[in-house]
């Protein structure tokens, strides 16, 4: 079965392809299609944005489509940047990461708690929906990873805010990686504990079931 991953972000694609490895799927991305117009992310939640993207891509491509929306929530900032994590500050990922550090300069160590959150939506186009006799048009799930904001950049094995997202015991990381940043943790650890891994893992049984019926 062909599955469209509704992103052109190479970092996300590598992660998602890893999570879905072993499934009988032919994975495509927006880099493989040139006729997909992505909708404006007008949702007030990550799940709403994931839903917008998945449904738009399924409708335009005629393929089952998997979209995610993710971000970081900082308690000291009342949950910001949240749903606007990728666009709350102008510039690159590095610019946004440095801006977040600056916003938290006055935050004491015990007030730097944060979490990564990811919402995913798997949507089917109408033609596929009819083929599967009443199968739900979409499947949705969310995942979180608890941690804290460090005071400096550490590590290179990640993207986004990973270099300043410090793993705590609430993250579920092995003891040896507690106190390290997400960007310092090896890929197999990130694949177990990350917000995106948890969100996508929750819909893998649906993908397995559908794949077996094609």
C-alpha positions as CSV (number, residue, x, y, z in Angstrom):
1,X,0.0,0.0,0.0
2,X,1.2,3.5,-0.8
3,X,1.2,5.9,2.1
4,X,1.9,9.6,1.7
5,X,3.8,11.2,4.6
6,X,2.5,14.8,4.5
7,X,5.7,16.6,5.0
8,X,8.8,17.7,3.1
9,X,10.9,18.1,6.3
10,X,13.8,15.6,5.8
11,X,14.4,15.3,9.6
12,X,10.8,14.3,10.2
13,X,10.8,11.9,7.2
14,X,13.8,10.0,8.5
15,X,12.2,9.6,11.9
16,X,8.8,8.5,10.5
17,X,10.3,6.1,8.0
18,X,12.2,4.5,10.9
19,X,9.0,4.2,13.0
20,X,7.2,2.5,10.1
21,X,10.1,0.3,9.0
22,X,9.0,-3.3,8.5
23,X,5.4,-2.5,7.5
24,X,4.4,-3.4,3.9
25,X,4.1,0.2,2.8
26,X,5.5,2.2,0.0
27,X,6.2,5.5,1.7
28,X,6.0,8.7,-0.3
29,X,6.5,12.3,0.8
30,X,5.7,15.8,-0.5
31,X,9.1,15.7,-2.1
32,X,7.8,13.0,-4.4
33,X,4.7,14.9,-5.5
34,X,4.6,18.4,-7.0
35,X,0.9,19.0,-7.1
36,X,0.0,19.1,-3.4
37,X,-1.1,22.5,-2.0
38,X,-0.7,22.4,1.8
39,X,-3.4,24.2,3.8
40,X,-2.8,27.1,6.1
41,X,-2.3,25.8,9.6
42,X,-5.2,27.7,11.2
43,X,-5.9,25.2,14.0
44,X,-5.8,26.2,17.6
45,X,-4.4,22.8,18.5
46,X,-1.8,20.5,17.1
47,X,-4.4,17.8,16.4
48,X,-6.5,20.3,14.4
49,X,-3.5,21.2,12.3
50,X,-2.5,17.6,11.7
51,X,-6.1,16.8,10.6
52,X,-6.1,19.8,8.2
53,X,-2.9,18.6,6.5
54,X,-3.8,14.9,6.4
55,X,-7.3,15.4,4.9
56,X,-6.0,17.9,2.4
57,X,-3.2,15.6,1.2
58,X,-5.5,12.6,1.0
59,X,-8.0,14.5,-1.0
60,X,-5.5,15.9,-3.5
61,X,-3.3,12.8,-3.8
62,X,-5.9,10.1,-3.7
63,X,-3.6,8.3,-1.2
64,X,-3.9,7.5,2.5
65,X,-2.0,10.3,4.1
66,X,-0.3,10.7,7.5
67,X,0.3,14.1,8.9
68,X,1.8,15.3,12.1
69,X,1.9,18.6,14.0
70,X,4.2,19.0,16.9
71,X,5.8,21.6,19.2
72,X,7.2,22.3,22.6
73,X,5.2,23.6,25.6
74,X,7.1,25.5,28.4
75,X,5.3,25.8,31.7
76,X,7.1,29.0,32.7
77,X,5.7,30.5,29.5
78,X,2.2,29.2,30.1
79,X,2.5,26.5,27.5
80,X,4.1,28.7,24.8
81,X,5.4,28.3,22.1
82,X,2.9,25.4,21.8
83,X,1.0,25.2,18.5
84,X,3.1,28.0,17.1
85,X,6.5,26.4,17.9
86,X,7.7,26.4,14.3
87,X,6.7,30.0,13.7
88,X,6.5,31.9,17.0
89,X,9.8,33.6,16.3
90,X,11.2,34.6,12.9
91,X,14.2,32.9,11.4
92,X,15.6,29.4,11.5
93,X,15.2,26.6,14.1
94,X,18.5,27.9,15.6
95,X,17.0,31.4,15.9
96,X,13.9,30.1,17.6
97,X,15.9,27.9,20.0
98,X,18.1,30.8,21.0
99,X,15.1,33.0,21.5
100,X,13.5,30.5,23.8
101,X,16.7,30.3,25.9
102,X,16.7,34.1,26.2
103,X,13.0,34.1,27.3
104,X,13.9,31.7,30.0
105,X,17.1,33.4,31.3
106,X,15.3,34.5,34.5
107,X,13.6,31.1,35.1
108,X,15.1,29.1,38.0
109,X,16.1,25.5,37.6
110,X,12.9,24.2,39.2
111,X,10.7,26.2,36.9
112,X,11.9,25.1,33.5
113,X,9.7,22.1,33.0
114,X,8.5,21.5,29.5
115,X,7.1,18.9,27.2
116,X,7.2,18.0,23.5
117,X,3.8,17.2,22.1
118,X,2.9,15.6,18.8
119,X,-0.5,14.9,17.2
120,X,-0.9,12.7,14.1
121,X,-3.8,12.1,11.8
122,X,-4.1,9.3,9.2
123,X,-6.7,10.1,6.6
124,X,-8.1,8.1,3.7
125,X,-9.4,9.5,0.5
126,X,-13.0,8.7,-0.4
127,X,-12.1,6.1,-3.0
128,X,-10.1,4.1,-0.5
129,X,-12.7,4.6,2.2
130,X,-15.4,3.0,-0.1
131,X,-13.0,0.1,-0.8
132,X,-12.7,-0.7,2.9
133,X,-16.5,-0.9,3.6
134,X,-17.0,1.6,6.3
135,X,-13.5,1.9,7.6
136,X,-13.1,5.2,9.6
137,X,-12.1,8.0,7.3
138,X,-9.3,9.0,9.7
139,X,-7.3,7.8,12.7
140,X,-5.8,10.2,15.2
141,X,-3.4,10.0,18.2
142,X,-1.2,12.1,20.4
143,X,2.0,11.6,22.2
144,X,4.1,13.6,24.7
145,X,7.6,13.5,26.1
146,X,8.2,15.3,29.4
147,X,11.5,17.1,30.2
148,X,12.9,20.5,31.0
149,X,14.7,23.4,29.2
150,X,18.4,23.3,29.6
151,X,20.5,26.5,29.9
152,X,22.7,25.8,26.9
153,X,22.8,23.9,23.6
154,X,24.1,20.3,23.9
155,X,24.3,17.6,21.2
156,X,23.9,17.3,17.4
157,X,21.6,14.2,17.0
158,X,18.3,16.0,16.5
159,X,16.5,19.0,15.2
160,X,14.2,21.8,16.3
161,X,14.5,22.4,20.0
162,X,16.2,19.0,20.7
163,X,19.6,20.6,21.8
164,X,17.9,22.4,24.7
165,X,15.3,19.8,25.7
166,X,16.8,18.0,28.7
167,X,15.5,14.5,29.5
168,X,14.2,13.9,33.0
169,X,12.9,10.8,34.7
170,X,9.4,11.7,33.5
171,X,10.6,11.3,29.9
172,X,11.0,7.5,30.3
173,X,14.6,7.7,29.1
174,X,17.1,5.1,30.4
175,X,18.9,6.3,33.5
176,X,22.2,6.8,31.7
177,X,20.6,9.5,29.5
178,X,18.8,11.5,32.2
179,X,20.2,15.0,32.3
180,X,21.2,14.8,28.7
181,X,19.5,16.7,25.9
182,X,17.3,15.0,23.3
183,X,20.0,15.9,20.8
184,X,22.6,13.9,22.8
185,X,20.5,10.7,23.0
186,X,21.1,8.1,20.3
187,X,18.4,7.5,17.7
188,X,17.2,4.2,19.3
189,X,16.5,6.0,22.6
190,X,14.7,8.8,20.8
191,X,12.6,6.3,18.9
192,X,11.4,4.9,22.2
193,X,10.6,8.0,24.1
194,X,9.9,10.8,21.7
195,X,6.5,12.5,21.3
196,X,6.4,11.6,17.6
197,X,7.3,8.0,18.2
198,X,4.5,7.6,20.8
199,X,1.9,9.3,18.6
200,X,2.8,7.2,15.5
201,X,3.1,4.0,17.4
202,X,-0.5,4.3,18.4
203,X,-1.7,4.1,14.9
204,X,0.6,1.4,13.6
205,X,-2.0,-1.4,14.4
206,X,-4.4,0.4,12.0
207,X,-1.7,0.6,9.3
208,X,-1.0,-3.1,9.8
209,X,-4.6,-4.1,9.5
210,X,-5.2,-2.0,6.3
211,X,-1.9,-3.3,4.8
212,X,-3.0,-6.9,5.2
213,X,-6.2,-6.1,3.4
214,X,-4.6,-4.6,0.3
